[in-house]
Amino acid sequence: MPEFHSTIRRQFAIAGFLAALPFAALFGFELYQSWNRAIAETEATVRQHAEVVSLGVAAELARTEQLLRTIAQRPLVRAVDPANCDPGLRDLHAVNPHLANLNVIDRSGFVICGAIPPPRPDAINNADREWVRAAMAGSPFALGIPRIGPLTGRWVSAAAVPIRDENGRILGLASAALDLHRWPAP
């Protein structure tokens, strides 16, 4: 008799296992579907946030470009003279806190003036930077890769526009160091 009960118990256990198996599969499938929905929702949220951020970055770069174009037209900036730096650079810097610095760069690539001025006009040369070469070659707006700024000690990305004389000849560059720590976020 004990063998008979053992066989019946085994059969009930197998039957119970087999009856539970579709519910376990259904639960697993639902868990899998839920996981995929969560991933899709997260991807959509990240994509939407990236679009908002990129629109903000584009708008901020457009404002920076316009500011640099305005600076490049100022008479003391167009003089590109380290002995006559435009004191207005400090004022413009003060009202644009997301900019680590505003500079004037001469044809040789030296930072000769700035809101945070160089220690001397021949102290910092950016002639080897791609953004300087691009702007000196006539690019209307050039951007540099992120780096630690030599005057500010902060992570910055440089932006520049050419300073031109009345004949369109490039005299130097008006540049801004975009402070990546204080960059406007949406």
C-alpha positions in Angstrom: 0.0 0.0 0.0 2.7 2.5 0.8 4.0 2.1 -2.8 0.6 2.9 -4.1 0.3 6.1 -2.1 3.8 7.1 -3.2 2.8 6.6 -6.9 -0.4 8.6 -6.4 1.5 11.4 -4.6 4.1 11.5 -7.4 1.4 11.7 -10.0 -0.4 14.5 -8.1 2.9 16.3 -7.8 3.6 15.9 -11.5 0.0 17.0 -12.4 0.3 20.0 -10.1 3.6 20.9 -11.6 2.2 20.5 -15.1 -0.9 22.6 -14.2 1.3 25.4 -12.8 3.7 25.4 -15.7 1.5 27.5 -18.1 0.9 30.0 -15.3 4.7 30.2 -14.7 5.2 30.7 -18.4 2.5 33.3 -18.6 4.0 35.1 -15.6 7.5 35.0 -17.2 6.1 36.3 -20.5 4.4 39.1 -18.7 7.5 40.0 -16.9 9.4 40.0 -20.2 6.8 42.2 -21.8 6.9 44.6 -18.8 10.6 44.8 -19.0 10.5 45.6 -22.7 7.9 48.3 -22.1 10.0 49.9 -19.4 13.0 49.9 -21.7 11.0 51.5 -24.5 9.6 54.1 -22.2 13.1 54.9 -20.9 14.5 55.2 -24.4 11.7 57.5 -25.4 12.3 59.7 -22.3 16.0 59.8 -22.9 15.4 60.7 -26.6 13.0 63.4 -25.7 15.4 64.9 -23.1 18.3 64.7 -25.7 16.1 66.7 -28.2 15.3 69.3 -25.6 19.0 69.6 -24.6 20.2 69.8 -28.2 17.7 72.6 -29.0 19.0 74.5 -25.9 22.6 74.0 -27.0 21.8 75.1 -30.5 20.0 78.3 -29.2 22.9 79.0 -26.8 25.5 78.6 -29.5 23.5 80.9 -31.8 23.4 83.5 -29.0 27.2 83.1 -28.4 27.9 83.5 -32.1 25.8 86.7 -32.2 27.6 88.1 -29.1 31.0 87.3 -30.7 29.9 89.0 -34.0 28.9 92.1 -32.0 32.2 92.1 -30.1 34.1 91.7 -33.3 32.6 95.0 -34.5 33.7 97.0 -31.5 36.4 99.6 -32.4 38.8 98.6 -29.7 38.5 95.0 -30.5 39.0 95.6 -34.3 42.2 97.4 -33.4 43.6 94.1 -32.2 46.0 96.0 -30.0 47.2 94.6 -26.7 48.0 98.1 -25.4 44.4 99.1 -26.0 42.1 96.3 -24.8 38.4 96.9 -24.8 37.3 97.3 -21.2 33.8 96.4 -22.3 34.9 92.7 -22.5 34.7 92.6 -18.7 31.2 94.0 -18.7 30.0 91.6 -21.3 31.6 88.7 -19.4 29.8 89.8 -16.2 26.4 89.6 -17.9 27.2 86.3 -19.5 28.2 84.0 -16.6 28.1 80.9 -18.8 31.1 82.2 -20.6 34.4 81.5 -18.7 36.1 84.3 -20.7 35.9 86.6 -23.7 39.1 87.1 -25.7 40.8 88.9 -28.6 43.2 86.7 -30.5 45.7 88.3 -33.0 46.7 86.8 -36.4 49.5 84.8 -34.8 47.1 83.0 -32.5 48.1 84.9 -29.3 45.4 85.8 -26.8 46.2 89.5 -26.5 43.2 90.8 -24.6 40.4 89.3 -22.5 37.8 89.8 -19.8 40.3 87.7 -17.8 43.4 89.0 -19.5 46.5 86.9 -20.2 49.5 87.7 -17.9 51.2 89.1 -21.0 50.2 89.3 -24.7 52.6 86.5 -25.7 51.7 84.1 -22.9 49.0 82.0 -24.6 49.1 80.9 -28.2 46.3 79.0 -29.7 47.6 78.9 -33.3 47.8 75.1 -33.2 44.1 74.8 -32.3 41.7 73.6 -35.0 39.1 76.2 -34.2 41.7 79.0 -34.5 42.9 77.7 -37.8 39.3 77.3 -39.1 38.3 80.9 -38.0 41.5 82.4 -39.4 40.8 80.6 -42.7 37.4 82.4 -42.8 35.0 80.1 -41.1 32.2 82.3 -39.9 31.9 80.5 -36.6 34.3 77.9 -35.2 34.1 75.7 -32.2 36.8 73.9 -30.3 36.8 70.6 -28.4 36.5 70.7 -24.6 39.7 71.3 -22.6 40.8 73.0 -19.5 41.2 76.7 -20.2 44.7 78.1 -19.5 43.3 81.3 -18.0 40.3 80.0 -16.1 41.3 76.5 -15.1 37.8 75.3 -15.9 36.5 72.9 -18.5 35.7 75.0 -21.6 35.0 74.8 -25.3 36.2 77.7 -27.3 34.1 79.5 -29.9 35.4 82.2 -32.3 34.5 84.5 -35.1 36.9 86.4 -37.4 37.5 90.1 -36.7 37.6 91.8 -40.1 38.6 95.2 -41.4 36.5 97.3 -43.7 37.9 95.3 -46.7 37.0 91.9 -45.2 40.6 91.0 -44.3 40.9 88.9 -41.2 42.7 90.9 -38.4 42.2 88.4 -35.6 39.5 86.6 -33.7 36.9 87.4 -31.1 36.6 84.3 -29.0 34.6 83.0 -26.0 35.5 80.2 -23.6 32.2 78.4 -23.0 32.2 77.3 -19.4 31.0 73.7 -19.5 30.3 73.7 -15.8 27.9 76.6 -16.1 26.4 75.8 -19.4 22.7 76.6 -19.4 20.6 73.4 -19.0 16.9 73.1 -20.0 
